[in-house]
Amino acid sequence: MKIFIFILLIFITSCSALPRVVHHQKGIDPTFEPYIESYRNIIGKNKYQDKFDNLSMNFGKLEGNIIGRCWWLLGGGFEIEIDYGWWRYNTNDQKALEFLTYHELEHCIRYRMHTDRKKSINNIVDFFEEIGYYIGIIPKPGYLNDGCPASLMHSHVMDYACREKHYLYYIKELQELED
């Protein structure tokens, strides 16, 4: 049993959602309420009510280049922290704020992980494959043909052009996800 718990903790901590024992902050900052409401309308208003009942979402100061983080609480519930500096800097980019909120909610509410291709170059075939991706003659796994991420669950903030061009595509991804 101890080995199972140890392996489970390693798996959880290697993902983007991390375990915490208890809340660091409780409640939902009013700034996030319209974004949560919008997300709930997209995925189905009455789905996951028990998870939303146990959700806290607040601003925090996150380290490095992390701008949002979902914490799974060991006692049950979820806590999302959004970096205040990043949010304030992007106040005029509504879709960036939406997508960050939806992305973190997907981690917490539907347990989704990042979809990035994480492959190292180990041989000459991998090298030429990367060259093919770079010049656009081979579609890159995890990306659309135009180079935009194929999922809202990409680990990096997508650029403005991708958010604008594929907005409905990403919203449809949230709507069509199987429960």
C-alpha positions as CSV (number, residue, x, y, z in Angstrom):
1,M,0.0,0.0,0.0
2,K,2.8,2.4,0.9
3,I,4.4,1.8,-2.6
4,F,1.1,2.5,-4.3
5,I,0.8,5.8,-2.4
6,F,4.4,6.7,-3.2
7,I,3.9,6.0,-6.9
8,L,0.6,7.9,-7.0
9,L,2.3,11.0,-5.4
10,I,5.2,10.8,-7.9
11,F,2.6,10.7,-10.8
12,I,0.5,13.5,-9.4
13,T,3.5,15.8,-8.7
14,S,4.9,15.2,-12.2
15,C,1.8,16.6,-13.7
16,S,0.6,20.2,-13.9
17,A,-1.9,19.7,-11.1
18,L,-0.2,19.2,-7.8
19,P,-1.5,17.9,-4.4
20,R,-1.8,20.1,-1.3
21,V,-2.9,19.1,2.1
22,V,-5.2,22.1,2.8
23,H,-6.4,25.3,1.2
24,H,-3.9,28.2,1.2
25,Q,-6.8,30.5,0.3
26,K,-10.5,29.9,0.4
27,G,-13.3,31.1,-1.8
28,I,-13.4,32.6,-5.2
29,D,-12.0,36.0,-6.0
30,P,-14.9,38.0,-7.7
31,T,-12.6,38.7,-10.7
32,F,-12.9,35.0,-11.7
33,E,-16.6,34.5,-11.2
34,P,-17.6,35.6,-14.8
35,Y,-14.9,33.3,-16.2
36,I,-16.1,30.4,-14.2
37,E,-19.7,31.0,-15.1
38,S,-18.7,31.2,-18.8
39,Y,-16.8,27.9,-18.5
40,R,-19.7,26.2,-16.9
41,N,-22.0,27.4,-19.7
42,I,-19.6,25.9,-22.2
43,I,-19.2,22.5,-20.6
44,G,-22.8,22.2,-19.4
45,K,-24.2,24.2,-16.5
46,N,-25.1,21.4,-14.2
47,K,-22.0,19.1,-14.8
48,Y,-19.5,18.6,-12.0
49,Q,-21.5,20.6,-9.4
50,D,-19.7,18.8,-6.5
51,K,-16.3,19.9,-7.9
52,F,-17.4,23.5,-8.3
53,D,-18.7,23.4,-4.7
54,N,-15.2,22.5,-3.6
55,L,-13.3,25.0,-5.7
56,S,-11.3,28.0,-4.6
57,M,-9.7,30.4,-7.1
58,N,-7.6,33.4,-6.2
59,F,-4.6,35.4,-7.2
60,G,-1.1,34.4,-6.0
61,K,2.5,35.1,-6.8
62,L,3.7,32.1,-8.8
63,E,7.4,31.4,-9.4
64,G,9.3,31.4,-12.7
65,N,7.2,31.4,-15.8
66,I,4.2,29.7,-14.2
67,I,1.1,31.9,-14.6
68,G,-1.6,29.5,-13.3
69,R,-1.7,26.4,-11.2
70,C,-4.3,23.9,-10.1
71,W,-3.9,22.3,-6.8
72,W,-5.7,19.1,-5.9
73,L,-6.3,19.1,-2.2
74,L,-5.7,15.8,-0.4
75,G,-8.7,16.4,1.8
76,G,-10.9,16.9,-1.3
77,G,-11.5,20.0,-3.3
78,F,-9.4,22.1,-5.7
79,E,-7.5,25.4,-5.5
80,I,-6.5,27.5,-8.5
81,E,-3.9,30.2,-8.2
82,I,-3.4,32.8,-11.0
83,D,-0.4,35.0,-11.1
84,Y,-1.6,38.5,-10.4
85,G,1.2,40.2,-12.3
86,W,0.5,38.3,-15.5
87,W,-3.3,38.9,-15.1
88,R,-2.9,42.6,-14.6
89,Y,-0.5,42.9,-17.6
90,N,-3.0,41.0,-19.9
91,T,-6.2,42.8,-18.6
92,N,-7.0,44.1,-22.2
93,D,-6.7,40.6,-23.8
94,Q,-10.0,39.0,-22.9
95,K,-9.3,35.8,-24.7
96,A,-6.0,35.3,-22.9
97,L,-7.7,35.7,-19.5
98,E,-10.5,33.3,-20.6
99,F,-8.2,30.7,-21.9
100,L,-5.9,30.7,-18.8
101,T,-9.0,30.4,-16.6
102,Y,-10.5,27.6,-18.7
103,H,-7.1,25.8,-18.9
104,E,-6.7,25.7,-15.2
105,L,-10.4,24.7,-14.6
106,E,-9.8,21.8,-17.0
107,H,-6.9,20.6,-14.9
108,C,-9.0,20.8,-11.7
109,I,-12.5,19.9,-12.8
110,R,-11.8,17.3,-15.5
111,Y,-8.3,16.2,-14.5
112,R,-6.8,17.1,-18.0
113,M,-3.1,17.2,-18.4
114,H,-1.0,19.1,-20.9
115,T,-1.1,17.8,-24.5
116,D,2.4,19.0,-25.7
117,R,4.6,16.8,-27.6
118,K,7.5,16.1,-25.3
119,K,10.0,14.2,-27.5
120,S,13.7,14.5,-27.3
121,I,16.0,14.1,-30.4
122,N,17.7,10.8,-29.9
123,N,18.8,9.9,-33.5
124,I,19.1,11.2,-37.0
125,V,15.5,10.3,-37.8
126,D,14.3,12.5,-34.9
127,F,16.5,15.3,-36.1
128,F,15.1,15.3,-39.6
129,E,11.6,15.0,-38.3
130,E,12.2,18.1,-36.2
131,I,13.5,19.9,-39.3
132,G,10.3,18.8,-41.2
133,Y,8.1,20.2,-38.5
134,Y,10.1,23.5,-38.5
135,I,9.8,24.1,-42.2
136,G,6.2,22.9,-42.3
137,I,6.5,19.8,-44.6
138,I,5.5,17.4,-41.8
139,P,2.5,18.2,-39.5
140,K,3.8,18.6,-35.9
141,P,2.0,16.4,-33.4
142,G,0.0,18.5,-31.0
143,Y,-0.3,21.4,-33.4
144,L,-2.6,22.5,-36.1
145,N,-1.3,23.0,-39.7
146,D,-0.7,26.7,-39.1
147,G,1.5,26.0,-36.0
148,C,-1.1,26.9,-33.4
149,P,-1.6,24.4,-30.5
150,A,-4.2,21.7,-31.3
151,S,-5.6,22.0,-27.8
152,L,-6.4,24.5,-25.1
153,M,-4.4,22.2,-22.8
154,H,-1.1,23.1,-24.4
155,S,1.4,23.9,-21.7
156,H,2.3,27.4,-22.9
157,V,0.1,30.5,-23.4
158,M,-0.8,30.5,-27.1
159,D,-0.2,33.7,-29.0
160,Y,-2.8,36.3,-29.8
161,A,-3.1,35.2,-33.4
162,C,-3.9,31.6,-32.5
163,R,-6.5,32.7,-29.9
164,E,-8.2,34.9,-32.4
165,K,-8.0,32.6,-35.4
166,H,-9.1,29.4,-33.6
167,Y,-11.3,30.7,-30.8
168,L,-14.3,28.7,-31.7
169,Y,-12.2,25.6,-32.3
170,Y,-10.9,25.7,-28.7
171,I,-14.4,26.3,-27.3
172,K,-15.7,23.4,-29.3
173,E,-12.9,21.2,-27.8
174,L,-14.3,22.0,-24.3
175,Q,-17.9,21.3,-25.4
176,E,-17.2,18.0,-27.1
177,L,-15.0,16.5,-24.4
178,E,-16.3,13.1,-23.3
179,D,-17.1,12.9,-19.6
